[in-house]
């Protein structure tokens, strides 16, 4: 579960991606093909969406991104429900370039499926849809690894795009708030400190703050070519 800042990035070009994502997976595996992964968040991805607007998205794979899974509703896997507050792939319109969204992913104790709830208020999340447990090989019982953070991509040799709002971590940067684990009834609870692990792929271009009060700041200007 989390509340994440949403931003506009009108200068992101084709081939570039900037995103904020929550990943739910079975964790590290000996073989990449054993990786089961669920994602939700926002992304600016002109190559996929044909524009440089900010889109809400979901994704799944059951074999380490090889032949199963897809984004949004591009294949069977994620089952949307009626009267959902948002549909995967929808454009998010951050007011004055900035807004917040909240969502949670949890394995429902009644049907065993992985459910996604979404809202603009952490205390008023509504069902968007679910991933059936039967599509997974290693997420049928529980998740072993959950990640919150930012992601960027650019063509080889090109400078990487901004992450978050392009600011270094601090009170004016992007944040991930209300970070919690969620049990099988959909109730959130605080993360124990021992469960946290920091990962930064390129510290020259992106950073994150310490974790405090169930939140952290993250981001950076990008500009890396390695």
C-alpha positions in Angstrom: 0.0 0.0 0.0 1.2 3.5 -0.7 0.4 7.1 -1.6 2.6 8.4 -4.4 3.1 11.8 -5.9 2.1 12.1 -9.6 3.8 14.5 -12.0 3.5 15.7 -15.6 6.6 15.3 -17.8 5.9 17.0 -21.1 9.5 16.8 -22.3 9.8 13.0 -22.1 10.7 11.7 -25.6 9.9 8.5 -27.5 12.0 5.7 -26.2 12.2 7.3 -22.7 10.2 6.3 -19.7 9.9 7.8 -16.2 7.6 6.1 -13.7 6.7 5.5 -10.0 5.9 1.9 -9.3 4.9 -0.6 -6.6 6.2 -4.1 -7.4 4.9 -7.2 -5.7 6.9 -10.4 -6.5 7.9 -13.8 -5.1 11.4 -12.3 -4.6 14.9 -13.3 -5.9 15.0 -16.5 -7.8 17.8 -18.8 -9.1 16.2 -18.6 -12.6 14.7 -15.4 -14.0 12.0 -17.5 -15.5 10.8 -18.3 -12.0 10.0 -14.6 -11.2 6.4 -13.8 -10.7 5.7 -10.0 -10.6 2.8 -7.6 -10.3 3.2 -3.9 -10.8 1.0 -0.8 -10.5 1.8 2.9 -10.6 2.1 5.8 -13.1 4.3 6.2 -16.1 5.1 8.6 -18.9 6.0 6.4 -21.8 5.5 8.0 -25.3 6.5 4.8 -27.2 3.7 2.8 -25.5 0.9 5.3 -25.2 1.6 7.6 -28.2 1.7 10.7 -26.0 3.8 12.2 -23.2 1.0 12.3 -20.7 1.0 10.5 -17.3 -0.9 7.2 -17.4 -1.9 4.9 -14.6 -0.8 1.4 -15.4 -0.7 -2.2 -14.2 1.6 -5.1 -15.3 2.2 -8.7 -14.6 4.4 -11.6 -15.6 4.7 -15.3 -14.4 8.0 -16.1 -16.1 10.4 -13.3 -15.6 9.1 -11.1 -18.5 9.7 -13.8 -21.1 6.4 -14.9 -22.7 3.6 -14.3 -20.1 2.1 -11.0 -18.9 1.4 -7.6 -20.3 0.6 -4.0 -19.4 -2.9 -2.9 -18.6 -5.6 -4.8 -20.5 -3.4 -5.8 -23.4 -3.9 -9.5 -22.7 -5.8 -11.8 -20.4 -4.6 -11.6 -16.8 -5.9 -8.5 -15.1 -9.6 -8.6 -14.7 -11.3 -5.2 -14.3 -14.4 -4.8 -12.2 -17.5 -2.7 -12.9 -17.7 0.8 -11.5 -14.0 0.9 -10.9 -12.6 4.4 -10.0 -10.0 4.1 -12.8 -9.1 1.8 -15.7 -5.5 0.7 -16.3 -4.0 2.9 -19.0 -6.1 5.9 -18.1 -4.5 9.3 -18.2 -3.9 11.0 -14.9 -4.2 14.8 -15.1 -2.0 16.2 -12.3 -3.4 19.6 -11.3 -0.7 22.2 -12.0 1.6 19.3 -12.8 1.3 17.5 -9.5 -1.2 15.3 -7.6 -1.3 12.2 -5.5 -2.8 8.7 -5.9 -3.2 5.9 -3.4 -3.5 2.2 -4.0 -3.0 -1.2 -2.5 -2.3 -4.7 -3.8 -3.2 -7.7 -1.6 -4.0 -11.4 -1.8 -7.7 -11.8 -0.9 -8.3 -14.4 1.7 -11.7 -15.4 0.3 -10.8 -16.1 -3.4 -7.0 -16.2 -3.2 -6.7 -13.7 -6.1 -4.5 -10.6 -6.1 -6.7 -7.5 -5.8 -5.9 -3.8 -6.7 -7.8 -1.0 -4.9 -7.3 2.6 -6.0 -8.3 6.1 -4.8 -7.2 9.7 -4.3 -7.7 9.3 -0.5 -5.9 6.5 1.3 -9.0 6.0 3.5 -11.3 5.6 0.5 -9.8 3.0 -1.9 -12.1 1.2 -4.3 -11.6 -2.1 -6.2 -10.1 -1.7 -9.7 -9.8 -5.4 -10.5 -7.7 -8.5 -9.8 -5.1 -10.9 -11.1 -6.3 -14.5 -10.8 -4.1 -16.7 -8.7 -4.1 -19.3 -11.4 -2.0 -17.2 -13.8 0.9 -17.4 -11.4 3.3 -20.2 -10.5 5.1 -18.6 -7.5 2.6 -16.0 -6.2 -0.2 -18.4 -5.4 0.4 -18.3 -1.7 2.1 -15.0 -0.7 4.6 -12.3 -1.9 8.2 -12.6 -0.8 9.4 -9.2 -2.0 7.7 -5.8 -2.3 9.3 -2.7 -3.7 8.3 1.0 -3.9 10.1 3.6 -5.9 11.0 5.2 -9.2 12.1 3.9 -12.6 13.5 5.4 -15.7 14.7 4.2 -19.1 16.3 5.7 -22.1 17.8 4.4 -25.4 21.4 3.3 -25.2 23.8 6.2 -25.2 21.0 8.8 -24.4 20.9 10.7 -21.2 18.4 9.2 -18.7 15.2 11.2 -18.0 14.2 12.8 -14.7 12.8 10.6 -11.9 10.0 11.8 -9.6 9.7 15.5 -10.3 13.4 15.8 -11.2 14.5 17.2 -7.8 16.9 15.5 -5.4 15.2 13.9 -2.4 13.8 16.5 0.1 10.7 18.3 1.1 10.2 19.6 -2.5 10.8 16.3 -4.2 8.6 13.3 -5.1 7.6 11.1 -2.2 6.1 7.7 -1.4 3.9 8.0 1.7 1.7 5.6 3.7 4.0 2.7 2.9 2.5 -0.4 4.5 2.2 -4.1 4.2 -1.4 -5.3 3.6 -2.8 -8.5 5.0 -5.3 -10.9 3.4 -8.3 -8.9 4.7 -7.1 -5.8 3.0 -5.9 -4.1 6.2 -2.6 -2.2 6.2 0.0 -2.4 8.9 3.4 -0.7 9.5 6.6 -2.1 8.1 9.2 -3.4 10.6 12.5 -1.7 10.2 14.3 -5.0 9.6 12.2 -5.6 6.5 13.6 -2.6 4.6 16.4 -2.6 2.0 17.6 0.3 0.0 18.5 -0.1 -3.7 19.8 2.8 -5.9 20.9 1.8 -9.4 22.8 5.1 -10.3 23.6 7.4 -7.4 25.0 10.0 -9.7 21.5 10.8 -11.1 19.0 9.5 -8.5 18.9 9.3 -4.8 16.4 8.6 -1.9 16.0 9.7 1.6 15.9 7.7 4.8 12.6 6.0 5.6 10.6 7.7 8.3 7.0 8.0 9.4 6.0 5.4 6.8 7.4 7.5 3.9 10.5 8.5 1.9 11.6 11.0 -0.7 13.2 10.0 -3.9 14.2 11.2 -7.4 16.8 13.1 -9.3 17.5 15.1 -12.5 18.7 12.1 -14.6 21.2 12.9 -17.3 23.2 9.6 -16.9 24.4 7.7 -20.0 25.8 4.6 -18.2 
